[in-house]
Amino acid sequence: MSATPRSTVGLISLSLVLLVAGCSSGGNSFPSASTSASTSQSNAAAALSLPRHAFTSQAASAASAFVDSVGVNVHNGYYGTPYGDKPARITALVAQLGVHHLRDGTYPGQTNLCTLDQAYAASGVYFDYIVSPAETDSQLSSWQSCTAPAAQTYEGYNEYDLSGDPNWVTVLQAAQQQIYAFGSGLGLPVVGPSLTTEAAYGEVGSVPANTGNMHDYLSGHNPGSPGWGGTDQFGVYGSLAYFIAIARQTTGQAPMWSTETGYGDAPGSLWYVPVQTKVHYELRTLFDQWNLGVPRTYLYELVDQGGGDFGSYGLVDAGTQPKPIFHALAALLARLSVKNSAPASLDYALTAGSTVDSTLLATRPGSFVLALWEEVPEWDPTTSQAIAVSPVPVNLAFPAAPRSMSVTTFALTGKPVTSAITPSTSVSLQVDGGVSLIDITLR
């Protein structure tokens, strides 16, 4: 399972020195960003040595493009779970969440799921379909014929290196040829197979695909972790850059998708994090991977299935009640789902410590959202203890004062909290491990 690094922030010149003094808060608390100029101590643990700032006007991606990068895993054919037993509830949750991309398997012969997926497509939600081992072209054609509006991509076998098949390499290579031919014949992109180790990607070698595939589970570490294992030609094990690099062994320089990533939150399970830390880490994961050029990230998963070390990775619990991460992600996507957003640029300067990361998105003409967060660990997965994170000061400067500004943070419940900021040519804020959304309107 897998990970990624960071963004560079556009700056104009600014001569401001940030003073750093002592102040702390618990690793599981959610202190709001504020307009206070008070100083605080920065926790610089695990900062990545990457370029952070360029003294130029910063290009902003369309906010709608970021929203389009977010997907979630589902298992609609799993009966005996909320997915298969409560399809109407699952459909309502997907609509409430606001994602447009789901990842699921293929279920030839289950016409009820064909009807369900067609309804998803009619509402603007589309699927990456994972092909199951040994499915024939006839079975895939049957599935495609009843789900055609919903099919966006087809994907190679899922973690087939764990199948126990002694011939898994040759079977997977042949299957990917078949899947690629099938998808290409439909005019649909094909995603490469997912694998679980560096060695497995190397054994499979180059296979045909339009998009690479990684599973970047971070074992309870923060999304921007520099890694925690050995170092080789692919980088440090556990870093997001490492997981991208090893997955490129099969698909080269094709765009890299993360088809599974996320965090469990059941105390006592392997690599879990507290539910509030999960809010911080999963939102940061989406921004970190976007900053690294990963065009699609599917969180694992929508609903807890219960039991085992991966039984609590859901955005909602096994009773289908939303967790704080569900509320936070839904609020984030709603805030950024602006139909007329387009790429733009903003002249500004961001001065901050080396642990602060950012993503700049354009919403409407003359309006931007700047996401800011401290990319530091908040949880020690080895000791299962919180790591105290101190808010750090940042300063935003503009050639002219914006017309309006505000900041949105996320409470312990995951619900958004928005406060106005007095517009100025120089604005001081504090950020912590939670994502803060700074709304900037120029006109």
Number of C-alpha atoms within 10 A of each C-alpha: 18 26 31 27 25 26 21 17 24 22 21 18 15 16 7 12 9 17 12 14 12 11 14 14 14 13 20 23 18 23 19 22 27 20 19 11 15 15 18 18 16 23 22 17 14 16 19 19 11 11 11 18 19 15 15 15 15 20 16 21 19 24 25 21 21 21 22 17 20 23 28 25 23 22 19 23 18 13 11 10 17 21 23 15 14 14 15 12 13 19 17 10 21 19 16 14 22 20 24 20 26 25 26 19 21 24 21 17 12 12 14 11 20 22 13 16 23 19 17 22 20 11 12 15 22 24 25 24 22 23 22 17 14 10 14 14 13 10 15 19 15 16 20 18 12 20 23 16 19 25 20 20 20 27 29 26 24 22 17 20 23 11 11 8 10 9 10 16 17 12 16 21 18 12 22 23 14 16 26 23 16 18 19 15 10 13 11 15 19 26 30 31 30 26 24 21 18 17 13 21 22 14 14 19 16 15 20 20 27 21 21 28 29 30 27 25 22 24 21 25 26 30 33 29 24 24 23 14 11 9 12 9 8 16 19 18 21 27 27 28 23 24 27 26 19 25 30 23 20 24 23 19 13 15 18 26 23 26 25 22 25 29 29 25 24 20 13 10 15 16 21 25 29 20 22 22 27 26 30 26 29 20 19 25 24 25 29 25 26 22 20 17 15 19 18 23 28 25 26 25 26 27 28 23 23 16 10 10 15 21 18 24 24 28 32 21 18 18 12 19 13 19 19 22 26 22 21 26 24 21 19 22 19 15 17 21 20 17 12 12 20 17 16 19 16 22 16 23 25 25 22 22 17 18 22 25 27 25 21 27 27 29 27 19 14 15 20 27 25 18 21 24 25 30 31 27 26 26 23 16 18 11 7 15 14 18 16 17 25 23 28 30 28 20 19 17 22 20 13 13 17 18 14 16 21 17 23 23 24 28 19 17 17 23 19 20 12 17 15 14 18 13 18 17 12 17 19 20 22 25 22 28 29 28 29 26 25 23 21 23 19 15 9
